[in-house]
Amino acid sequence: MWYQRGQVRRLFRVFLAEGLAGEVKDVIKSYDLHVTESGACVPSGVSNFWVAEINGEVVGGVGLNMSLRTDPTVGDVRRLMVAPTHQGKGVAEKLMAVLTSHAQSHNIHALELTTSDYNKSAHRFYERIGWKVTGRVNYHGFMILGLRQSLKA
């Protein structure tokens, strides 16, 4: 059990370091957002990032990144996260529904994502909402699961 916990910690450190050095470092640029005079962030393209709030508290978020592929009809779902206190309460489902609706309205035909092989609850969640496993790939010595969801036009 300690071996697995250590592996998960190491994987999370790599994931966090890459995120902080990449798209999380500049969310506005990564998700093609525009900051208005009032300070609001609004999408200027198909990429977007959504935040879930309950009673003024941020409890989750998810991004759609269209800059990672050459195919403009396939989007990458990034950084789905829900606060532990709000997991199992439908927040992730609502975030994914908003993202999916947005993608469909912009003629995106499919969405793809990856998640850690260790995150069995994420696997069950994605499969429950219609995602299909496409395979496993090596990510810095760890296996990650690839998933895809085809969207109806």
Disulfide bonds with the S-S distance in Angstrom:
none
